[in-house]
Structure formats: structure tokens, C-alpha cells
């Protein structure tokens, strides 16, 4: 009689991998994971819910582009900027942690952002400087606590020589960044030297202010970077050096003044299209190149981190026509990449959709945690669906946009992201659990679903298990699962697939999870029947159903999707280990 063999899988730190060849998946990787986090210790568990940071929707046209952490020493602010859309100008908003209001330059007059990418903002000491687009006649500065922003007259029309600096100036520009005791702007618009001067675009130009004087600019303090495509698309600072991004080139500006500046070419085939495609992170900067993918730059050079997800680009599952909706954020030490992603790789192309991708909005976040494993790990998030109470039409979930970490005046850190839904104009805070008895409670999105909070799908798929012998049949007996604690009755559905065929599950079973309660019973007297004492919510071993006979098996776990559905109660769940038990069958010759 054949012995029962077993194999335990308790390491899932490889994260998401979209490689087409199933044999390339490592045992700790997954071909699909949704709304679950990878635990550095090995397991997977439901992500925290998204929560609204304010109570009233943001006013105005909703084309959100950026959140910025304005680190004012006494009144820190969240800065939100929207971009120009068609004929409607964007705006700049500020918040002390509650509802957002526009920044005005005079009573009733909002700053009018002319750039489709929103305002570019940076801080110099306690002052916020804003480049609102090269087609605007003035740039602005603002300090928290003051009523109005101050307009800065355009340098070039008027330049300020070193001998008589006066302040109050800033060139028309798309990008601004404080660096090396100077203010830098890029992609400018300036007067030419004709007898009758006219304004001319200089998309490849980067300028810097006088030393320690961000509002004075000398005419000759600039560099034109011609190679790498048209237009400087973004700036970032890494290790005290300025990164300059073009569509197909990356440059590093080294040095600290006009006499020592040195332009170093880092890449001649990588770059970015939009300023939202680069974000500074711990120890370096992340940027997205199409079709290269996601890259990381630090003092060791440029490193690719997108290899495991590269098929999303190669098979047109990320819509190349909507890259303006793709954004990078570095929030809570993780990279959040929003993207218009096609869940169905077989979408048919059409005249209006030549890439074959039907998705034309940011519907997911690819979340990269560089601290997990040797090369980091990806997961996939999508917000809960939203239902309009008056019109019960379901809208699809979204990927959250350009976020930041923000510290309020009490020293509390908030991890903020933007909800891009036109009907739900809120800033959300993420990655924060509320606990009871060590069980996370906030695992529902604060996104209206009729009268309830929004629920979201949780899915985890295992790689194929075939005991390194896919030619040999195996009879699988009941599998075992080590699960995480729950605070209410919870059911997780498991679909079972056989022999590398993922079209239809062969069988399925349910994992029924219950919180373990210690204590006594009141009995059946006048008090009724109930428990008392402390709740002891522990991990446990759960038995699964039979996986039947196959050469290879794959498991797909569906977490509870509706708290109101009696057949699928509960919400939070997690998986720490899977144990396969099986008998090897004799190999028979086949004619």
C-alpha cells in the first residue's frame, strides 16, 4: 500500500508573477493575488480598508494629479493639485487634515493651474512654491497661515542680475524643485532675443535661481538638454543630486553651482512621459518607462524591478493610450503604481481601442514592497465597488492615485492616496488597521455602497503543485490549512484545478472559520444563553476538501465578498500555510 506523502507551503513572499510559463513560477510566488498583503514572515492576509480623510467631497472639476506633504513647522498641510482638463483650469487645494479648500491669490480668485499635469510644488524653508504651467503668466508662492498666495512675476520677461537682486520673480515653467540651495525649474517659456521679443517654449531647458535666493534668476543660468526626446518630463532628488527625466533619457546633474555643475547621462533608452511617473523613495527614486516597466535608481545605478510583471506590457494589458492615468506613489515604504489594467488578457482590439485594452481609467494598484524577500514582492489592490444610492448602478473598483505620507501637527503619520472616481472625490488614508484582540477590524472600504461600507474581493491563487513529477498521477486526500484568526464567522471558498487547466474548477470546498471563545455560559436561565469571559482568537489548522486524482493541482482561494450575505459572513482572513497530502500512483505506459 502506497505511503501518504505530504508537502507544506508556508512561504508566499515571492508575491505576484505574471509570467506565462507556469513552470517558471517559484513555489513562493502566485499567478494572481487581489487585495491581500504578503507577510514578510510568509503568509498572506486581507489588506487594510481605505478610509476617507475628510467628510465633504473636494469641490471643482476632478482631474487629480498630486498630493504633497507640506511640512510647515506649526501648521502642516496636505496639498492637492488638479490638472487642466479641456478648457477647465486645475486648482491647488490645502487641508489641515479635514476638508479641502482652494488656495486663492485674492478674494474669490483661485490659482488657475494651466498644466494638464497639475501644479508642480516644492518647499523652500517654510514657503510653498508653485509652478502652475508654462502657459500661465505668473507663478505663485504661499505660506500656511496666510490668506492669499503671492504672485511671482515671470523671469524672462525680466531677469535679475547678480548685482541687484530684488526678489519676487520666477520663470514660467512646468516643473519646480528646491535643490542645492537653489530653486530649479524645467520646461520653461521665455522671451526670445528678437528685436520685438515674443514668448517661446523651451521644453528641454532647466534653470536655477541665484544662490540662496529662490526669487531671483540670471538669464544665462540654464542648460538645454536636447537628446532623449522632446521635453523635460520630471525632476527628482536622490542623494543630493538632481535627476532629470526626458521621454527616452535620464540625466543626473552633479555639483552645486554654475561652475561645478556636471550633466551625466544615465540612460539613453529609458525615460518617463509624465511627471507622475517618477517618485522618490527610501534610498532612491522609482520611475516608470513604457515599454520598459518600473525601475529604481540609487547610487548603484538603474535597476529593473518589473520583470515579474513585464507580460502586462508585452501583451498590452496596460493601456498604452492612457499612460497619463498611470501614477507612482511611495506610501508607507511601498511603491503604489496605479494603472489602467485589463484583467482579461484576451480582450479584442477595435478601431477605438487599437491596443486591445478596454480599460481607460486607473482601475488597480500594483503595490511593490521592496523589503520582502531578496527582490521585493508585488501585490494587486482594487478599491471596493461604489453604488449610487439613488441610481443603483454598479461602478467598477478603482486604483488609488498619487499619494504621500503626511504628518499632522500632533505627530501622527497618515498614508494618503487619491480616489480618482468623479463621483467620489475624496482623499483616502490606507495601510492602517484598527485592532481588537489583535484582530484587524477595518477591512471594509469607506466607500458608499447604499447604506453600507464597500466590500472588496480577496483572491489568492497558488502555483501548480505537482511534486516535481507532472507525469505521475497522484491521489490527493484532504488538504490542511493554517489560517489566521477571525473575529466573526467567516467562510473562504476554495476552487481546485487540475493538470494546468485553469478554465473550469474540477471541485471546490469551503473553509469555515470561527473565532474561539474561552469562558463560560450564562446558562439557560433568565439571562438567556451567551458567552462571557475573554475572547481567545487564535490561529488554527483547518481541513480542506479532497483534491481528487490529478498530475498537478492548483488552489484558488476566494475570501468573503459580502458581509450581508449569510452564506459568506465575515471579512478579514489570512493564510499562513498549505499542506498537500497525496499518494503517488504507478506510472503506466501508454500506447
N, C-alpha and C positions, 0 to 999 in steps of 0.2 A: 504494500500500500504506500502510495507516494506521501512523503512528508509535506506538512503545510509550511511553506516558506513565508517570510514577511519582509517588507521593506518600509522604512519610515522616512517621510519627507517633512523636515521641520525647519528648513531654510528656504525662505522665499525672497531673499534680499537681492536677487538678480533683477527683479522688477519687470516692467513691460518690455516685450521684444516682439516686433512685428516682422521678423524675418519670415519669408515664405516657406523655407525648408524646415519642416518640423524637426528634423534630426539635428539641426543646429541649435535648438533650444537647450540650454543647460537645465539641469534638474531644479535649480532655484529660480528660474525665470518663468514668466507667464505669457501666453499669447494674447491675453486680454484681461484687464482689470479695470473696474469702474467704481469711482467714489469710495475707494478703500486705500488706506495708507500701508506702506511697507514698514514693518517694525525692524529697526536695526538689529534686534535680537533674533529675528527670523520669521515672525508671524505676519499676518495681515489683519486689519481691523477697519471698521467704518470710520470715514473721515469726520471731523467736526462739522456741525451745521454752520451755515452762513447766517450772520445776524446783521440787522440794519443798525447803522451807527447813528442815524438821526430819524426823526419822526415824520418830517414833511419832505415830499419829493423836491428835488432840485428844479428850480424854475428855468424856463427858456428852452431853446432847441437842444436836443440831446445828441450831441456828437462828441462824447467824452474821449479825451486823449491822454490825460496825465494826472496823477496825484503826486504831490510834492510835500515833503516834510520840512516845514518852515520852522527852524529851531530858534525861535525868538527866546531870549533868556527869561522873560517874565510872562509873556502870553504866546506860547507856541500855537501855531495854526496849521490846519490842513489846507493846502492849496489845491484846487481842482481847476483844470482848464479844459474848455471845449474848443473844437476847431471850426473854422468857417465851413459852411455847407451850402452849396449853391450860392444864393445871394445873401444868406443869413450869416452875419458875423458871429464868431465864437465869443466866449466870455471867460473871465477869470473870477473864481469864487474863493471864499475863505470861510473857515469854520474853526471854532474853539473846541470842537468835539461834538457839537449838536448840529442844528440845521445850518445850511449854507446860504450865504448872501453874496451878491456880486460886489466886486471892488470897483468903485466909481472914481472918476477923476474930477467930477464936480457933481453937484446935487442933481440926481436923476439921470446922470450920464455914465453908463457903464463903459469900461475899457472894451473897445471893439477889436477883437482878435481877427487879423486878416489872414493868418496862416491856416491852411487846411489841417495842419498837424497840431493845432493849438499853440498856446504861448510856450516859449522856452523860458524857464525861470532858474535863477540861481541866487544865492545869498552872498552878500559882502558885509562882513560884520553882522549887524542886526537888520540890514536893509535887504529887501527882496527886489531884484532887478528882473525886468520882463522884456523879452524880445517878442513882439506880437506879430511879426511877419514883415518882410522887406517891403511890402506894398503899403504898410502903414506909414503915415507921415511923422509919427513920433513913437518913441519907446517910453517905458514907464518905470518908476521905482515906487515902492510902498513900504512903510514900516507898520507892523502890527500895533494897534492902538491909535493910529491916526485915522482921520475921517476919510481923506481922499488920497489917491495916488498922485504922484507928481510927474508931469510930462517932461521928457528929456528931448531937447532939440536935436535934430539929426546932425551928427557929424558928417561932413561931406554932403550937404552944402557947406558947412563951416567947420574947419579944422582948428585945433588948438595947439600952437607950437609949445615946445617945452619951456620957453622963457616966460610966457604969460598965461599959464593955465587958469581957467575961470570956473570950471565945473558946469554941470547941468546939461551935458551932451552925451549922445550915444548913437552910433550908426544904425541905420535901418538894417535889420538882419532877421534871419530865420532861427539862429541858434545863439545862445549866450552861455558862458561858463566862467566862473571865477577860478583862476589858477595862477600859481607862481607870482602872487602879489599883484596880479593884473586882471582886468576883465577881458575875456576873449569873445569875439563874435565871429560868425561864419555865415556864408551865403548872403552877401550884402547887396545893397542897392545904393549907388553913389553918383554924384555929378561927374561927367567926363571933363576933359580939358579943352573942349571946343571953344571957339570964340563966343558962341552962345551955348553955354553948358546945358546939358539935358541929363536926366537920370538914366543910368544904365545898370542893368543887372550884372553882378559879379558872383555867379553861383559857386565858383571854385576858390573864392578868396576867404582867407582867415585873417582877422585883425586883432590887435591887442592895444589896450589903453596905456597911458603913462604909468610908470611905476607908482603903486600905491595911490593912484588917482583914477578910479573907475569911470569918471565922467569927463575925462579929457583924452583926446585922441589925436595923434600926429599923422599927417597924410601919408608918410612913407612907411609906417609901421604895419606892414602886411606881407603875406606870402600868397601867391596864386599857385594852386596845385592843379595842374592841367590833366595829368594822367589819371586813369581809373574811372572814366565816365564823367558825365555832366552833373556837377553839383555836389557840394559837401552836404551829407545827409545826417550826420550826427557827431556828437563830441562826448568823450568820457575821460575821466582822470583815473589813472592806475599808477600806484607807487610814485606819486609826484610827477608823472609825465602825462602829457595830453595826447589822447588817441583821437585821430581824425578819420572819419569814415566817408568813403565815396561808394558809388554803386559797385565797383569792382576793384577796389584798392583800400588798404588800411595803412595809415601812416602814424608814426609816433614823433611828436615834437619834443625834443630834449633841450635842456638848457633853461636859463632864467631871465635872459634879456636879449635885445636885438643883436648884440654882438656874439652871444653864445648859442643862440637857437640853432638847432640842427634837425633837419627833417629826415627821418629814417623810414624807408619803405618796408613794411612788414609783410604785405601780401599784394600781389598783382592780379589775383583772380577771386578774392573774397571781398565782400563788402556788404552794405545794407541799403535798403530802398527808402526806409522811413526812420525818423528819429526814435520811434517806439521799438525799433528792432535792436536796440542796444541798452543794456542796463548794467550798472556797476554792482558787483557782489563782493563777498569776502575774498580778498586777495587778488582780485582781478575784475574783468568785465566779460559778460556774456553777450554774444551778438548772433543774429540770425541772418544767414546768407541764403538766397534762393538761386540755384537748387542745392547748395551745399549742406544746409541744415544749421544746427546750433553749434557754436564754437565758444571756446573760453580762452581769454588771453591773460597771461600773467608774465612775470619776469622770465619765465622759461619759454615763452613764445606762444603760438596759437595751437590749441589742441581741439580736435573734434570730439564732441560728446553725444553726437546724434546717430551714431552708426546703427544702434539697435532699432531706431525709428525711421531710418532712411527710406524704407519702402513707402512711407506715407507721401513722400515727394516723388519717388520714381514711378509710382502708379497713379499720380495725380489725385491723391486723396486729400491733399491740402490745396485749396483752390488758388491757383496762381493769379487769377484775376482779382482776388480780394486780399492781397497781401497788406493793404492799408489797415485791415482789421486784425492783423496778427500783431500782438504786443508781447514784450518781455517785462517781467517784474521780478524783483528779488525781495521776497517777503518771508520773514521768519527763517532765514538762512536756506531758503529753497528758491529755485527758479520756476516761475509760473509762465508758461508760454500759452497764450490764448491763440486759437486757430479756427478757421472755417474748415472743419474736418468731416469727411464723408465716412460714416460708419459702414456703409455698404460699398465695398471696393468694385462692384460690378455695375455701378451707375452708368447709364447710357449717355453718350455725349449728344449734343444738339447744336444748332446754329447759335443759340443764345448762351450755350454752355459748352464751348469747344473743348475744354479740358476734360469733360466727362464728370465734373464735380458739381453737384446740385447745390451745395451749401454756400450761401452768400452772406453769412454772418458768423461771428465768433460763437461757436456752439460748444467748445470744450477747452479745458486747460490740460496741457501736458505738464505735469509737475515733476521737476527733477531735484532729487535730494543728493548733493554731492558727497554727503557724509556716510552714505550707506554702501558697504562693500568697498571693493577696490576702485571701481569706476563709477560709483553713484548708481541710482536707480530711478526709473520713471514710473509714475502712476498717471491715471487719467481721471479727471474730475468733470462733472457736469452739474449745473445747478438744478434744483427742483423745477418741475414744470409749474407754470403760473396759470391760474384760471381767473378770468374776469368774472366777478360775481354777477354783474348784470347780463353779461353775454357769455354763457358757459361754453366757450370755445377754447380748447387746449392749445397752449403755445409750447413749443419745444424748449428744452433747457438751454442755458447759455454758458459760455465760458467767461469768467470774470476778467476785466481788463486792467491795464497799467496801474499797479498798486505800489505801496510803500509801507515801511514801518514808521509809526508815528508815536512820539512820546508826549503825553499830555502834561499839564502843569503840576500834576501830582506824582509824576514819575512813572505812571503806568504806560506800558508799551501796547500799542494796538497794531494789528496786522490788517491793513486796509486794502480793499480791491473795489473796482467799479463794476456795478451791474450795467451791462450795455442795453438792456431792454428799454425801448422807448416808452413802454407803459409802466415801467417800474424804475424810476430814476433815483436810485439810492446808492450810497457808498456802504459796502458791507465790511464787517470785520470777520476774519476767518482764523482757523488754526487755534481756536481757544475752546477747550472743553470746560463745562461746569460739571463738577463731580458730586456724587452722593454715594457713600460707602465704597469709594474707589471705582465707581461705575460712571462712565461719562453719560451725561444727561442730554446735552444739546446736540442731538443727532437728527434734527429736522431743520430745514432751511426756513428762515424768517421771510418767506416769500408767500404772498397771499395765495391760498387755494380755497376759494369760497370763504368759509368761516374758520378754516384750519390753517396750520402751518404747512409748508410744502414738503412733500416726501420725495425722495430720490432713489433711483435704483442703486443697488450694490451688487456687483458681479465679480467673481474671481474664477478663473479657468486655470487648471493645472496643465503642465506639459504632458505629453503622452508618456505613460509608463508601460514599458514592455520588457523589463528585466534584462535589457541588452540582448534579447533573443526574440526579435519580432517574427521569426519563422516558426516559433513554437507556440502551440495553443497552451493557454493557462486557464484553469478553473479558479475563478476568484470567489472567495467566500466573503462574509461581511467585513467591510472596511471599518476602521476605527478612526475617530477624530478627537483631537484635543482642542476644546473650544474655550473661548474667553467668557467671562461672567456676563450675565444679563441681569437687568433689574425688573423684567417682566417676562411673561410667557412669550417665547419667540420661536418662529418656525423658519428654517432655512431649507430651500428646495435644492436638490442635487440631481442634475441630469448626467447620465452616463453614456458616453460614446465609445464605439469600438473600432479598432483597426484603421485608424487615421481617416475615418469618415465622420465629418462634423456636420453633415446635413440634418440628420434626424437622430435624436437620442434613442438608444436601444431600450433603456429603462430609466427609472428615476426613483428617488426616495426622499423622505423628509427627515431632517434633524429637528427634533422637538426639544427646545431648551427651556428650562425652568430655573428660576432663582431658588437657591437652597436657603431655607429659613430655619434658624435654630431658635428654640424657645419652647413654650408650652402652648396648650389650648385653653381657652376660657371654658370650654365645655359646651354643653347644650342647654344651659340654664337660661335665666332671664337675659344674660349678656349675649346670647347667641353663640355662634361658632366663629372663632377668629384666632389669629396667632398673636403672640406678644413676645417680647424679648428682642434681641438684636438680629439683624439680617446678616447672614454669613454668605456672601456671594462669591463663590469660588469657581475656579476653572474645573472642568470635569472631562472625563472620557465618554464620548457618545458613540453608540454603534450605528453604523450605516446599513443600507440595504445590500443585497447581493449584487455584485457587479457582473455576474454570469461568466460564460466562457468566451474568451477572446485572445487574440495575439497581443493586443495593446488596448489600453483603456485611457480615457480622459474624463475628468470630472469638471462640471461647470456648476458653481455654487451661486444661487440667487438669494440674496438677502431679502427680508420682508420689505415690500414696497408700499403697503398701505396700513397705517396704524388703525384705521377704522374697519378694515376687513377682518372679520372674526377668524377666517382661515389662515390669516398671516399676521398675527399680533406681534407686538414688539417692534424694535427698531435697531438698536445697537447690537452688533455681533462681531465676532472675530474668530480667526482660525489660527492655531499655533502649530498643529502637526496633523499629518495624514499617515495612517498605517495601512498598507496594502497586504492582504493575506491571500495566498494563492497556492495552487498545486500545478506543477509542470506536467503537461500531457506528453505522451510519447510522440516523437516525430515520425510520421508515416510517409512513405514515398508516394508520390502522385504521378500518374502517367499523363 
